[in-house]
Amino acid sequence: MNIKDTRADTIMEYLCRIMLIGTLIYLIVCWNTIPDQIPTHYNAAGEIDDWGGKGMIWFTVIISWALYLGISFVERYPDIWNTGVKITRKNSEKVYRLLKYLIRTSKLIMTPVFSTLIIFPAMEKPLPVWFTPLYLILLTGNAVFWLIRIFLA
């Protein structure tokens, strides 16, 4: 099944790419100003609780790109998605469209999170106390919103 991209799909995709590429450009341009020791882990309150060499930041870059590319790959093959609902001729287009929105909006939430997890250590900053709760609320709320719509389709 081929699910055509909507304008919203295209905008979300470009926003994700801009954030990923922008973060990469930031790292390359600012590499010499990044301290030799950077935060490599934060607790739930956003406080720095572990340090490592600045090269460790590339691990987060690789993870962010791998997740983005992996999710983008899976997104292209709706026939392998576990829909959670019975697919019929009547509901298939709507269910797959809603699932594609779920996937795209999840990518759009995850991308700035990874950008933050790259940029804040590069600047030796603790994460804001609201960062983890906000991320969890956004990701969970997004999933709940789309799953309810899928189950009602």
GUMAR-369174 format. One record per residue (C-alpha): residue number from 1; residue in one letter; x, y, z. Coordinates in steps of 0.001 Angstrom, whole numbers, plus 524288, in hexadecimal, padded with zeros to 5 digits. Layout:
{NUM; A; {X; Y; Z}}
...
***
This chain:
{1; M; {80000; 80000; 80000}}
{2; N; {80517; 80D5F; 7FC48}}
{3; I; {80121; 8184B; 80578}}
{4; K; {802BA; 82559; 7FECB}}
{5; D; {8098D; 8300E; 80667}}
{6; T; {80146; 83B99; 80A58}}
{7; R; {80646; 84974; 80BB3}}
{8; A; {80722; 8470D; 81A69}}
{9; D; {80F82; 83AEE; 817F3}}
{10; T; {818C4; 842A2; 80F6A}}
{11; I; {819F1; 84DCE; 8192A}}
{12; M; {81C89; 8447A; 82480}}
{13; E; {826BA; 83D26; 81CA3}}
{14; Y; {82DEB; 84993; 818D0}}
{15; L; {82D94; 84EA8; 826D0}}
{16; C; {833DF; 841FB; 82B7E}}
{17; R; {83E61; 842C0; 82119}}
{18; I; {8411B; 85120; 823E8}}
{19; M; {842D5; 84E2D; 8326E}}
{20; L; {84BBC; 8427B; 8300D}}
{21; I; {85416; 84959; 825F8}}
{22; G; {8541F; 85604; 82DCD}}
{23; T; {858DF; 84ED1; 839DF}}
{24; L; {86386; 8483F; 831FA}}
{25; I; {867D0; 8554E; 82C33}}
{26; Y; {867DA; 85B5B; 839D1}}
{27; L; {870D7; 85096; 83EC6}}
{28; I; {87A27; 851BC; 83361}}
{29; V; {87AD5; 8609B; 83406}}
{30; C; {87C20; 86126; 842E1}}
{31; W; {8849D; 8550B; 844B1}}
{32; N; {890B8; 85CAB; 848DA}}
{33; T; {8890F; 86431; 85335}}
{34; I; {88300; 85816; 85944}}
{35; P; {889F8; 854B1; 8660E}}
{36; D; {8920C; 8483F; 866B2}}
{37; Q; {88916; 842E6; 8716C}}
{38; I; {87A77; 8436A; 86F19}}
{39; P; {86E8A; 83E3F; 87641}}
{40; T; {86B75; 83081; 8719D}}
{41; H; {85FDD; 82DA3; 87A60}}
{42; Y; {85529; 834F7; 88153}}
{43; N; {84C14; 8309E; 88C3F}}
{44; A; {83D4B; 8323E; 88B9A}}
{45; A; {83E5D; 84017; 890EF}}
{46; G; {8478E; 843CB; 885CB}}
{47; E; {85387; 8449C; 88E78}}
{48; I; {86081; 83FFB; 88912}}
{49; D; {86490; 83346; 88F8F}}
{50; D; {86F55; 82E4A; 886A3}}
{51; W; {87A19; 8341C; 87E47}}
{52; G; {88218; 82F40; 872CF}}
{53; G; {88A7C; 83390; 8677D}}
{54; K; {88472; 83C6E; 85D5F}}
{55; G; {8856F; 831BD; 85333}}
{56; M; {87A61; 82ADA; 85A6D}}
{57; I; {87116; 834B6; 8549F}}
{58; W; {87238; 82DB3; 8478C}}
{59; F; {86BB3; 821DC; 84DAA}}
{60; T; {85F45; 829DF; 84F88}}
{61; V; {8606D; 82F31; 841AE}}
{62; I; {86172; 82162; 83C3C}}
{63; I; {855E7; 81CA8; 84472}}
{64; S; {84D72; 82833; 8401D}}
{65; W; {85055; 825DB; 831BB}}
{66; A; {84EB9; 81715; 8330E}}
{67; L; {84169; 818C5; 83979}}
{68; Y; {83D1E; 822B4; 82F63}}
{69; L; {8417C; 81A52; 823E8}}
{70; G; {83C33; 80DC0; 829FB}}
{71; I; {82EE4; 8139E; 82CA7}}
{72; S; {82EC6; 819BD; 81F0E}}
{73; F; {831A7; 80C5F; 8191E}}
{74; V; {826C9; 805AC; 820B8}}
{75; E; {81D96; 810C0; 81D35}}
{76; R; {81ED3; 80D39; 80ECC}}
{77; Y; {81976; 7FF6C; 810D3}}
{78; P; {80BE8; 80014; 816F8}}
{79; D; {8099A; 7F1B5; 81434}}
{80; I; {81320; 7EE49; 81F35}}
{81; W; {80CA5; 7F750; 82935}}
{82; N; {80546; 7F152; 83478}}
{83; T; {7F8D9; 7F956; 833D1}}
{84; G; {7F262; 7F46C; 84045}}
{85; V; {7E54A; 7F46C; 83943}}
{86; K; {7DEF6; 7EBA2; 82F38}}
{87; I; {7E1A6; 7F109; 821B5}}
{88; T; {7D652; 7F0BD; 8182E}}
{89; R; {7D484; 7F686; 80AAD}}
{90; K; {7CC11; 800ED; 810DA}}
{91; N; {7D5B3; 80575; 81B4E}}
{92; S; {7E318; 80218; 8159E}}
{93; E; {7E618; 80F41; 80F75}}
{94; K; {7E1EC; 816DD; 81B89}}
{95; V; {7E90B; 80DF4; 82526}}
{96; Y; {7F5BA; 80E2D; 81D81}}
{97; R; {7F4C7; 81CF5; 81BAA}}
{98; L; {7F302; 81EC2; 82A61}}
{99; L; {7FE55; 81580; 82D34}}
{100; K; {806E9; 81D4D; 82404}}
{101; Y; {8035F; 8299F; 82B88}}
{102; L; {806C1; 82295; 83839}}
{103; I; {8140B; 81EE2; 832D7}}
{104; R; {816F4; 82C51; 82D1D}}
{105; T; {812C6; 833DC; 83930}}
{106; S; {81AC8; 82AAC; 841BB}}
{107; K; {826B4; 82D83; 8393F}}
{108; L; {823C7; 83BF7; 83A51}}
{109; I; {8239F; 83AE8; 84929}}
{110; M; {82FD4; 83275; 84A00}}
{111; T; {83843; 83AB9; 84103}}
{112; P; {838CA; 84716; 8496D}}
{113; V; {83AB7; 83E8E; 8556A}}
{114; F; {846FF; 838AB; 84F7A}}
{115; S; {84B76; 84603; 84AC4}}
{116; T; {84A28; 84AD6; 858C4}}
{117; L; {85197; 83EF7; 85DC0}}
{118; I; {85C9C; 84291; 85477}}
{119; I; {85CF1; 85155; 855FD}}
{120; F; {85B82; 8524C; 864D1}}
{121; P; {8673D; 84983; 867B2}}
{122; A; {86F17; 850F0; 85D7B}}
{123; M; {86C59; 85D4F; 86549}}
{124; E; {86EA4; 85660; 87261}}
{125; K; {860DD; 859C4; 876AC}}
{126; P; {8579F; 851F6; 87F38}}
{127; L; {84A9A; 84EC0; 87916}}
{128; P; {83F06; 85707; 87D62}}
{129; V; {83740; 85073; 88831}}
{130; W; {82B4D; 85048; 87F5B}}
{131; F; {83255; 8494A; 8742C}}
{132; T; {82FCC; 83B0A; 877E5}}
{133; P; {821A2; 83CB8; 87C66}}
{134; L; {81E5D; 844D2; 87058}}
{135; Y; {82483; 83AF2; 86728}}
{136; L; {81D65; 82FA7; 86DA5}}
{137; I; {81067; 836E5; 86D80}}
{138; L; {811FA; 83AAD; 85F38}}
{139; L; {815F0; 82D1D; 85AB6}}
{140; T; {80B9E; 8260E; 862CA}}
{141; G; {800FD; 82FF6; 85FA8}}
{142; N; {80436; 82F10; 85140}}
{143; A; {80339; 82036; 85171}}
{144; V; {7F684; 8204F; 85925}}
{145; F; {7F081; 82A94; 85028}}
{146; W; {7F361; 82314; 843AF}}
{147; L; {7F065; 815A4; 84947}}
{148; I; {7E2F8; 81A11; 84DD1}}
{149; R; {7E047; 81F3F; 84031}}
{150; I; {7E522; 81274; 83A39}}
{151; F; {7DC8B; 80A0D; 84301}}
{152; L; {7D0C0; 81290; 83FBD}}
{153; A; {7D356; 8118D; 83109}}
***
